[in-house]
Amino acid sequence: MKFKGKMLVFCPYYPPHVGGLESHADEFNKHISERGYGITVFTPRLPSSAPEQELRYKNVNIIRFPAFEIIPNWFLPKFWQKKFWDLKADIYKNNYDVVVSRTRFFATSIMALFYTKKKKIKWMHIEHGSDYVQLSNKLHSFVAKLFDHTLGWLILKKANMVVANSKASAMFCKKIFNNREYHIIYRGIEVEEINKIKPSKEIQDKYKNILKIIFIGRLIDGKGVGDLLKAVGKLKFEKWTLFIVGDGPQKISLQRQANNLKISNKVIFFGQKNKKDTIGILKASDIVINPSYTEGLPTSVIEAALCGKPIIATTVGGTIEILDKNTGILIPAKNSSAITEKIEYLAENKDLRVLIGGKVKNKIERKFSWKKATEKYVELLTKNG
């Protein structure tokens, strides 16, 4: 099905900023633009080194406005800068056929609300969250929950279409605003791109005959990396190393924790890596851990599964829509002892690691397809045209 149109996407974060939402947004734009849409993305200029304007995939124009993070992973536009208002005025001068926003608690979704009300055009909201935001600061958590039941409620109510990226996300949306239909569309995965990437030979050679455990994700509240450090600190065997790929405000405190646990020589903080390098390190690793407290549909788990890796993950959000008892090791959140137990179990059972890794790879290739996802998005946009 081919059709033409102009789409304005209000996106809270976008590459080169790294995360599951960012990769979903970029790949969505790539595949939707191939169906005939000209796409304009209005997104904060974070990191500040990102270009103010950029053209991707020939038909996806990125416009980045000045912004800052008031707390980690929650931004506000720099309202006091004329540049922000000039860029905002420019998008109001253009006419679009549809607006897309992502995740209810970001300022960009509020922008989408005002834009569609003024312009009187259809609005698709894509929801990535599956629980209230959990932060170490209780006041921040309370404010986030209050936001969900006020402005978040309004966004879910007023959007013409709401797409949840998992069943868990749809169920959470119903907690906030129940009186509407939520469409569930799983993200796709760039199978060919990931399959082409080779395991890191440097990692394989340097850590030969050592169990290589890996976590990939932002080092922020709610990811459970502290639990993972406690868990590996209690392992009964000596030949292991933990790779932590990602960056964030908790990095220094996690490095300090590793030092206090006397395991800093076995924990490698790689910092932020590009996708190719991340997948290379992942493919050279033996066991993947996702100890998160909340998830929508974790991209790092999907990518690890596509690489055929055995995964230990917490039963939160959409994780159980990726893994089951036959294709992964599922544990409760906030339980470092369970992480220790399951790492030791998999360490002793190499054949099991290979078995569940093979099963989950086959499942992912069938379930998470951008071809299928794009068709569903196109059908939904056409039906609501």
Order of alpha helices (4+ residues) and beta strands (2+ residues): beta-alpha-beta-beta-beta-beta-beta-alpha-beta-alpha-beta-alpha-alpha-beta-alpha-beta-alpha-alpha-beta-alpha-beta-alpha-beta-alpha-beta-alpha-beta-beta-alpha-alpha-alpha
